[in-house]
Amino acid sequence: MTQGPETPTPQEQAALDLAPCALLRTTLDGSIVRVNATFCHWVGYEREELLGRRLQELLTIGGRIFHQTHLAPLMQMQGSVSEVKLDIVRRDGTHVPMVLNARRHDLPAGIRSELALFLAHDRDTYERELLVSRKRLEELVAQAHEHQDEARNRARFAEEMVGIVSHDLRNPLSTIQMGTHVLTRGETRPHQLGILGRMLRASERSHRLIADLLDFTQARLGKGISVHPKTLSLHATIGDVVEELGQGFEGRVLLHEKHGEGESVADADRVAQLVGNLVANAMAYGRKDAPVTVRSRIEPDRFEVSVHNFGPPIPEEQQADLFQPLVRGTDDGAVRSVGLGLYIVSEIAKAHGGDVTVRSTADDGTTFQATFPRRP
């Protein structure tokens, strides 16, 4: 082959042939004027078969379209391209994926493009695996969202059913309670009075449980516990509640301590419910031979209601879970909350703009304290 302006010297050609990538030089129309042995080996052609042939002829149909619509215009506008993936058709008709980098130069012989191509088998495999993994991840995310929606719908249905059942139970229980009251007013024997008393207390406990279930359902459905704040005398309200509760815990001492003076603004029924739940909790888990003390305190900007009992302390690591719903107390003290009671207490305080805290030590006993703004 006669050496011309496009023909490298033997030393130059040897250096080109030793390169680990394919190296080509093309004219403006894509004709190959230089090519190294690496490219010839990859595509299965002799060097003389490639010289003078247009690079576009070695591309797949899709590659030719891409060259016509993207690659050639980019080279004309910016003079270079990088990391362009193309499929080259080998002599035997198989395709070999390559990544192209090209730069245009203005040489004495005219405008030429220097091309470097790299095999992209591993990159192709990686991209395919990446696409498969991404598709699988999208499927898993979609399944997770579907399961979340299903679980959310089931939970909502269960909570709505609790509310419906609790509401429907109120009517027959009210009938039982009213009938028991009527019977106690007539002529009854002592043992009959005892039975009626137990029936009355059982119906009252059932009413309290239903009220807690309805409040729980309302809170969990996102509506929050409803409150209707009005001006009240805190000490008088708490005193009435303590007197009423004392009748339900025979043989136990229930005390009321008052501190401060003045009126406050709150929902009296909800405050009474809060005290009832805290006292029930203290009676269930406090020492039987020690008093339970309810304290009502009025400060200039807030008021507090607390219930104290003596007994085994609540482990510090378990105190954070005390106000979670449906956490039931146990006799061994592992969990100190009873059903929904403390959860309802927390929700009542939140509905007033307040909060509830607990302090529990072996020496000082356990105190649950609800703090409310005095005039929310």
FENUR-V562408 format. One record per backbone hydrogen bond with DSSP energy under -0.5 kcal/mol. NH is the residue of the N-H (numbers start at 1). CO is the residue of the C=O. If there is no record, write none. Layout:
NH|CO + NH|CO
//
This chain:
7|4 + 8|6 + 13|9 + 14|10 + 15|11 + 16|12 + 17|13 + 18|14 + 19|15 + 19|16 + 22|117 + 24|115 + 25|34 + 26|113 + 27|31 + 30|27 + 32|53 + 33|25 + 34|25 + 36|23 + 40|36 + 41|37 + 42|38 + 43|39 + 44|40 + 45|40 + 49|46 + 50|46 + 50|47 + 51|47 + 52|32 + 53|50 + 55|30 + 57|54 + 58|55 + 59|56 + 60|87 + 64|60 + 65|61 + 66|62 + 67|63 + 68|64 + 69|65 + 70|66 + 71|66 + 72|67 + 74|70 + 75|71 + 76|72 + 77|73 + 78|74 + 79|74 + 79|75 + 81|102 + 84|100 + 85|83 + 86|98 + 88|86 + 88|96 + 89|58 + 90|88 + 90|94 + 91|43 + 93|90 + 96|88 + 98|86 + 99|118 + 100|84 + 101|116 + 102|81 + 103|114 + 104|79 + 105|112 + 107|105 + 107|110 + 110|107 + 112|105 + 113|26 + 114|103 + 115|24 + 115|113 + 116|101 + 117|22 + 118|99 + 120|97 + 124|120 + 125|121 + 126|122 + 127|123 + 128|124 + 129|125 + 130|126 + 131|127 + 132|128 + 133|129 + 134|130 + 135|131 + 136|132 + 137|133 + 138|134 + 139|135 + 140|136 + 141|137 + 142|138 + 143|139 + 144|140 + 145|141 + 146|142 + 147|143 + 148|144 + 149|145 + 150|146 + 151|147 + 152|148 + 153|149 + 154|150 + 155|151 + 156|152 + 157|153 + 158|154 + 159|155 + 160|156 + 161|157 + 162|158 + 163|159 + 164|160 + 165|161 + 166|162 + 167|163 + 168|164 + 169|165 + 170|166 + 170|167 + 171|167 + 172|168 + 173|169 + 174|170 + 175|171 + 176|172 + 177|173 + 178|174 + 179|175 + 180|176 + 181|177 + 182|178 + 183|179 + 184|180 + 185|181 + 185|182 + 186|182 + 186|183 + 188|186 + 193|189 + 194|190 + 195|191 + 196|192 + 197|193 + 198|194 + 199|195 + 200|196 + 201|197 + 202|198 + 203|199 + 204|200 + 205|201 + 206|202 + 207|203 + 208|204 + 209|205 + 210|206 + 211|207 + 212|208 + 213|209 + 214|210 + 215|211 + 216|212 + 217|213 + 218|214 + 219|215 + 220|216 + 221|217 + 222|219 + 223|218 + 224|218 + 230|266 + 232|264 + 234|232 + 237|233 + 238|234 + 239|235 + 240|236 + 241|237 + 242|238 + 243|239 + 244|240 + 245|241 + 246|242 + 247|243 + 247|244 + 248|245 + 249|245 + 249|246 + 252|249 + 254|252 + 255|292 + 257|294 + 259|296 + 264|232 + 265|374 + 266|230 + 266|264 + 268|266 + 271|267 + 272|268 + 273|269 + 274|270 + 275|271 + 276|272 + 277|273 + 278|274 + 279|275 + 280|276 + 281|277 + 282|278 + 283|279 + 284|280 + 285|281 + 286|282 + 287|310 + 290|287 + 292|253 + 293|308 + 294|255 + 295|293 + 295|306 + 296|257 + 297|304 + 298|259 + 299|297 + 299|302 + 303|372 + 304|297 + 305|370 + 306|295 + 307|368 + 308|293 + 309|366 + 315|313 + 318|315 + 319|315 + 319|316 + 321|318 + 322|319 + 324|321 + 327|324 + 327|339 + 328|326 + 330|335 + 333|330 + 339|337 + 341|338 + 344|340 + 345|341 + 346|342 + 347|343 + 348|344 + 349|345 + 350|346 + 351|347 + 352|348 + 352|349 + 353|350 + 354|349 + 355|371 + 357|369 + 359|367 + 361|365 + 365|361 + 366|309 + 367|359 + 368|307 + 369|357 + 369|367 + 370|305 + 371|355 + 372|303 + 374|301 + 376|373
//
